[in-house]
Amino acid sequence: MLNLFLTKEDGFILGPISALLGKILEWIYDFFSMMSIESVGICIIVFTIIVRMLLLPLNIKQQKFSKLSSLMNPELQAINKKYRDKRDPDSMTKMREETNAVYQKYGTSPTGGCLQLIIQMPILFALWRVMMNIPAYVPKIKEMYLGIINAITGGVSDAAGQVSALVNSGFTLEGADQAAFAGCTTLDSVVDVMKNFGADQWDALQNHFTGAANVIAENSAHLTDVNTFLGINLSSTPLIIGGIAFLIPILSVLGQWFSMQLAMKLQKGRNGEDMPGMGSMKMMNNIMPIVSGVMCLSLPAGLGIYWVAGSVIQIIQQIVMNRYFAKLDVNVLVEKNIEKQNKKRAKRGLPPQKVTNVAHMNVKNIEHNEKSSAEKRAEKVKESTEYYAKNAPKPGSLAAKANMVQMYNEKQQNKGKKK
């Protein structure tokens, strides 16, 4: 687990993203340090706001696709129904062509909703790595740990010698911490172990290295102040801390659940009905907040603060976006999409697509068909009620039931004569 979650990320994709996000966090910490405010908690909240604002354009695109989906869905359903029992190559080809034509008509693509999520995935993984190992990305915090290591190892100057001196010093920890400490090969890995120290571990370190006790006490006290937010040690877990720290997973669950419910509002059809796949989405939206709450219990509280702050910001953004898209004319959105699509086609030397009017007509047809179907159903119900109520005996009696059967047979016979 040490190599998976700790130390600086150096992967081909996540490495550069983590480095960029880490640099933003470093700038935030340096900015507040100049004002004599050294708080990892405040930095995490400001960092979350900045990251969420950077991701806002992707979220807006995702919401636009959701808005269009409510309009496209009746047509896509009709195509699926048309080819439901046809699995021959020609039918499958026609189904794909008709489906693509619907997406082209609205100036989008089948991947329009997934692309934003795919782009966000590496960013979210990189954020995870930065939040799990803040000292690796904020040099001023890391220097406090290195100051303790330098005081402990005394005259040893090279990094490899310092690591060897620490590991072979006889200092021991408990359980998994000792295994992680014994496996350290670099100063970074030593810092990874020390950043999770609580009061007991710092006391044990002072008692073992008495010659550096003053330096250890001074730096550990500073680190404790930096990592404490609202009385919570952000480098420890709520399960260990207890008390007020249990609010972190609770707020994380509530915040994420509420933000997801707001996002689901744009996933409704034109008449408020659920779109296909909404059942599984609802289930996931109920499960994921619970999973995040469980993770918040066993992971450093700093990561939980990030999730809680992110949920609050997401709720605010979602409320604003919902109000905006509620007033947005879908036809205007379609026109803008097609305009962008035509610009891309022009660059490739292709003629523009003139389908905006078809899209406008489709909106009217859908609304008209929905209204007509509802009116027809109402008329049939009214007609049947009046027909069977005519000269009806006492409701519920045998005569009433016999009369209903007789009148039904007469109605069927009349239909046969008309044919």
Secondary structure by P-SEA (a helix, b strand, c coil): ccccccccccccaaaaaaaaaaaaaaaaaaaaaaaccccaaaaaaaaaaaaaaaaaaaaaaaaaaaaaaaaaaaaaaaaaaaacccccaaaaaaaaaaaaaaaaaacccccccaaaaaaaaaaaaaaaaaaaccccccaaaaaaaaaaaaaaacccccaaaaaaaaaaccccccaaaaaaaaacccaaaaaaaaaaccaaaaaaaaaaaccaaaaaaaaaaaaaaaaccccccccccccccccccaaaaaaaaaaaaaaaaaaaccccccccccccaaaaaaaaaaaaaaaaaaaaacccaaaaaaaaaaaaaaaaaaaaaaaaaaaccaaaaaaaaaaaaaaaaaaabbbbbccaaaaaaaaaaaaaaaaaaaaaaaaaaaaaaaaaaccccccccaaaaaaaaaaaaaaaaaaaaac
